[in-house]
């Protein structure tokens, strides 16, 4: 139990919310996606967490952790590249079978921003709770 308490709140928030996001999205696809999506989401989140740990440590300011974990998430990069690739379908009015998956890129990019945001909220809540006085002030 003491090992689990040493894991920072930012890491817990990022990993658990990525797991929940992966299960939620995978549940709408099929049973294979239900197993694969959470693993892919957590794996991508771990990439950003390793860079956060290496660059700042998890005691850094929340905005630094969020920015690093978000920008260095491979899913966000993949979503941006997918969106750039299908820009004609999204913005120029092109239609047809070639545009059938044009909204996947923005969806992936958007869903990859949720876990770091929840992680920053967890990080902030733990800091607020630790700073709160343990006895009532009269």
PyMOL commands that set and color helices and strands:
alter all, ss='L'
color gray80, all
select helices_A, chain A and resi 2-6+9-27+31-55+62-71+74-85+87-91+97-99+104-131
alter helices_A, ss='H'
color red, helices_A
deselect
rebuild
show_as cartoon
